[in-house]
Amino acid sequence: MTVELGVIADDITGACDVAAGVTAAGIGAEVRLGVPDPTVPPSAACVIVALKSRTAPAAQAVADSVAAARALRAWDARRLYQKYCSTFDSTDRGNIGPVADALVDEWGAAASVGTPVTPAVGRTMHRGHLFVGDRLLSESSLAQHPLTPMHDPDLVRVLGRQTPHRVGLVPIESVRAGSAAVVDAVRELRADGTRHILVDAVTDGDLDAAAAAVTASDDLLLGGAAGLAVALARGLASGTAPAVDPVPDGRGLILSGSGSERTRAQVAAYPGPRWQLDVDALAADPDAVVAAAGAFIDAAGGIPLVSATADPHDVARVQERWGRERAAVLVEEALSRIAAAAVARSGVRRILVAGGETSGAVAAGLGVSTLRVRRVAAPGVAWTTAPDAAGRALDLCFKSGNFGGTDFFTAAFEDEPA
């Protein structure tokens, strides 16, 4: 199998976002969790490596990303794509800039070209300023993100603080003039010593023009959110629909660890049985909390929801008491253990997880290593199939906290194809 597009994603939900999009565009995709073994051949034209590097120390993020690039090179990947969040989640220390610098060097690229624009989920960029819906990034709820608060909407400035190299912009006027104009703009920026190039875009048509331009050159590191990757896939699609795996039989379960505004609304709207994790109780006796959650799942009818999602004031209180890192680890480890126990003892085979860090922890706890897209459930969200460490077939939906409608927790389990 020729790997047309090799993607390195900084978290699992971002990887599944790309997988959902390229599958909908007609390209088969698989997600490898963690740095892959290059001796195990891929089975899809698009391979997405899902790392846990978005908020990791920069040195670790760089090392894992370079190792993933080497695996993709061993598979003769034709193009390399650095996937980051559509809201550019990062800090002034990185990790988008340091990883881009390392991948440019590792891949032997002349420059990186990318954009976080994904119109399907309301992410657009004009004059280098990122919008979330009709609000600047700095005026959206992402300004209060507990790990990567985004206070500056000017991504040329943001990326410029993460790298010692020059950052430039292809403005919307060049994009609207067509792919040839984008090629010229990129060439001029490269000639001027610019190493990292961001591209304005507002519509899918803008992304198609950018995709046509960047694929005209074979010495670029591509990058951005799922939008540009999907535009690339549209140009590669053969018209043959990828094979679809069957739905595993078994109970459903929802696990929510995201603190995003969207996920809070989804938890509040969910009409099924709910159980709230208590972080104070977790700190005192995690085994007792995990056991209580398991008893709730066993007794619940329908599809139970186990949630650590809370109001920002409550999150701040917990972080102040236990520390930000310890509070996060307590929740992630608990939800991971709850998922593993539900599969092993409660007959659960279908699990929806909200939140990137939570999704990574749950995937690790289940021992899954490769995900195959089964069905796109919403823009940027897919159901995927994977065997767990014991060989049991699972149906897994790893969702970014900001994705899906308010009723997503209910709708995701409905309307399955016959």
N, C-alpha and C positions, 0 to 999 in steps of 0.2 A: 504494500500500500504506500503510495507516494504521499508524503505529508506536505500539502500545499501551504498550510499556515500553521506555524508553531507559536503558541501563545504562552506567555509566562504571566500568571495572574497573582496579585498580591494577597488574595484570600479566596476561600472556596466559593462564596456566593458570587464574587466577581467572575470566577471561572464558569460557574453555572449560567450566569448572565450571558456570557459569550456563547456558551454551548447552546443555549436556548435560541439565541438570535441566528447563529449560523445554520442550525438545523432547520429553522423556519425558512431560511433563505435557500435551502436545498443542498447543504453540504453536511455530510456525516461528521459527527463530533464525538470525541471521548475526552473525559477529564481524568487526568492522573493526579492522585493526591500525594503531595510531597515530591521531593526530587526523584524523578523516575529512574528505574533500572534500564539503561539503554539497550540491554540485551533482550528485553521483552518487546517485541515489535508492536507497533500501533496497528489499529484496525480501522482507522478513520482518516479522512483527508485533512481534518483539523484536529490537532491534539493540543489540549489546554492543560498546562501544569498548574495545579492549585497549590500555592505556597501559603504560609502564614507569616507574611513579611511586611504587611502594611504598617504595623506598629512595633515590629521587632527592632532591636538595636540595628543601626545602619550596617554595621559590619556583617551581621548575620544575614540581613536582607540581601546584601550584595553577594555574599558567598553562596547562598542558596540559589539566587537568580543566575549566577554564572554557571553553577553546576547544572541547573535546568537547561540553560542554553547549550551546554556541551552535550547533554543527552539529545536534545532536538537536532543538533548538528550531526550526531551519530546516526540519526534517522534520516539524514539528508533533507531536512526541512527547507523548503524553498524561500520562505519568508519568516522573519522573527518579529513578534509583536509583544510589546510590553503593555500588559493590561493593568490600568489603575482605575480608581473609582471615578464615576461620572461627576462627583462633587470634589474631585482632586484631593481627597482626604489625606492629609499629611501635615507635617510641622515644618518650621524653618530648618530643621536638621535633616529633613527628608521624610519618606524614603524614595520619593519618585526621582529626584535629581541624582542622588548617588547611584541608584540602580541603573538609571539611563546612562550615566557616564560609564559604568562598568560594562554594560551590554554593548554600547557602541564600540568599546575597545575589544571585547571578546569576539564580537561578530565581524570585526573588521569593517564597520560601517563608517561612512563619511560624516553622518549626522543622524540625529533622531528627528522624526516628523510625526506629530500626533495631535489629537484633540479629544477632550473629554465629552464632546457633544453626543447626546443620544436623544433625539427629538421624541422618541416613543415614550420616554419617561420625563419629558419636560426639561431636559438639560440642553441649553443653547449657549453660544458664545459670540459676542459682538465686540469688536475693538479689544479683544483679549479679555473681556470681562465675562465671567461665567454667571449665567442665570439659572435659577431653579424655579421653574414655572415662570411667573412674571416678576419675580423678585431677584435682586442681586444675591449672589451666594452669601455675602456678609449680612444680608437682611433675612435670610432663611433660618430655619431651625438648626441648620448645620453650624451656625455661628456658636451654638451652645453644645456642640458635640463633646462628650466627656473626655475623649482621647485625642481628637484632632479638630479642635475648634477652628473654623474657617472664617477669619475676620477680614480678609482681603480678597475681593473678587477679581483683581487684576492678576491673571495667572502668569503673565510674563514676569511680573514682580515676584510672585510666590515662587515660581521655579528658579528665578534668578538668585533667590536667597539660599537655594539648596545645592547649587553647583557653582564652581569657579569659572565656568565657561559661559560664553555669550548666549543669550536666549533671544529669539526673534519671533515675529508674528507674520503670517500670511493673512492680510485683511480680507474682509468680506467682499470688497470690490474685486479682488483678484479671483476669489472663489466663484463669484457670480459671472465672471468673464469666461469661465470654463477651465478645463483641465490643463490646457496649454499655458494659460496665464498662471495657474498654480505652479506648473513646472518651472516657468521663468522666475517666479517669485522665490521659489525654493533655491534655484540656482544662484540668484543674486545674493540671497542671505548666506549661502554656503561660501560664496566667493568673498564675502565680507568677514568671514571668520566665525559665523554663527554655528554653534554646534547643536543646539536644541531649538526646534522650530515648532511652534504651535499654530493651529489653523482655525480661523473663524468658521463657524457654520451655524445655521439656524434650522435647515430642513434636511430631509434625507437626500434631496437632490444636491445640496451642497456637499454632503458626505460622498455621494457618488462621484462628483467632480474631483474631490480630494483623493479618493481611492484610485481613480484612473490616473491621476498625476503621480502618486507615490509608487504605483506599480510599474510606471514607465522607467524607473531607475532601480537597479538591483544592489545599490550600495547604501541603502538606508535602513536604519532601525525604525520600524513602525511602532506606533503606540497610541494609547488613549483608552477610552471606555469601550463598551460593546458596540457603540454606534458605528465607528469607523471599521471595526472588525467585520461587522455584518455587511457593510458596504463592500468590503473586499470580497466577502463570500458571495454576494450577488453577482459579482463579476466572474466568479469561479464556478458557479453552479452549473451542473450538467443537465438539470431537468429530471434526474432520476431521484425519487424520494428515498431517503435512507431507510434501512430496515428498522422496524419498531419491535421492541421487546414486549412480551405480555405483562399484564399487571399481576404481581404476586398476590396470592390469597392471604388474607390475614386481617387483623384489626388495625385501625388507624390511631395515630397519636400526634398531638401538636405540642412542640416545645418552643417556648419563646424566651429569648435572653436579650433581645434588642431593647434599647431604651429610646428608639426613635419616635418621633411624633406619630408617624404612620402606623408603626406597630402598636403603640399605645391605643390608637383608635381601633385597630383590628382586634386587640384583646378585649376592649370594652364592648365591641359589637358582637363578640362571639356568643351565640345562644346556648352552646353545649356546656357540659360540666367543666368547671375550672378549679384549679388548685394553685394557690400562691406560695412560692418559695419564700421562706423567711431567712434572710441572710444572717441575722443574729442567732437564730436557732442552728443554722448551718455551721457557724463558727464554734458553737458550743458542742454540737454532736452531729456531724455530717451523716454518720451511719443511720441514726434515728430518722433524720429528715428523708433520706433516700428510701428507707423502708416505708415510711408513711406515704410518700409519693407513690411507691409501688402498690400499696394497699388501696389507695385512691383509684389508680388505673384499673386494678382488678375489679373493683366494685362499680366503677362508672359504666353507665350505658352510653351508647353512641361513641363519639370520638372525643376523648378527654383532652383537656389543655392543661399542661403544667407550665406555669409562667413565673419568670423572675422580672418581667417588665414592670416598671414602677414610674411614678411621677418623678420629674427631675429633682424636686425638693427631697423626696425620700431617698433617691439615689445619692444625692449630695450628703445626706445624713449618714448613710451607710458607709460611704467612702471616707468621710471624716472620722468615723469610729474605727473602721478596720483597715483603712488605707485603700487607695484606688486599685492597686495591683492585687492585693489579697482578696478584696471583695469580688473582683472579676474572676479570679481563679476559683474561689469557693463556688460561685454560680456555674462556671463552665464545667468544673469537675462533677458537680452534683447532677447537672443535666446530662452529661455524658454517661454517668453511672446509671441514671434513671432509664435512659434509652437502651443501654445494653441489657439491663435487667428486664425491661419490658419485652424485648425481643426474645431473650432466653427463656423467660418464665410465663409471660402473659399473652403469647401468641401475636404480638404486634409485628406487622410486616410493612406497614406504610407509615412513614414519619415525615411530618412537615416541621422544619426548623426555621425560626426567624432570628436573624442576626448572624453576621459574618464570623465573629469570634466563637459564638456558640456553635455554629455549624461546623467549624473546624474541630472543635472539641468533641462533638457528637460523632463525627466521621471517624476520628481517631479512636474513640471508645468502642465503636462498632467494628473496627478493624477493616474498613473498606479501603480499597486502593485504586479502583477504576470505576468511573461512573459513565453510563451510556444514556443519552437522552431518550426518553420514551415519549414524552408529550410536553409541549409548551403550554403552561397553565396561565400565563399572563406575560406582558412584555418584560423580558429579562428574567423570567422565572420558569423553571422546567421541572417536571418529574423525571427522575433518573432511576435506573435500575443498577443494582450492584450486589454481589454476594458478600456476606459478612465473613468474619474470620473463621466461622464454623461452616461456611458454604451455604447458608440460608439465603434465598433470594429476597432482596429488600427493594422497596419502592421509596425513594428518598427525594424530598424537595427541600433544597437549601436556598433560603430566600434572604436577600438583602433586607435590612430593616425598613428601608424607605420604599420598597416596591410592593405592588399589589393594591387593589382597592380595599375599602374599609371592610367589605364582606369576604375578603380573600380566604380567611380560615375556613369558611363554609364552602365558598365557591370552588376552591381548589380540589375538593373531593367529589365534586359533582361533574356532570356532563362528560363522563368517561366515554371514549369511543366504544362502539359495540364490538 
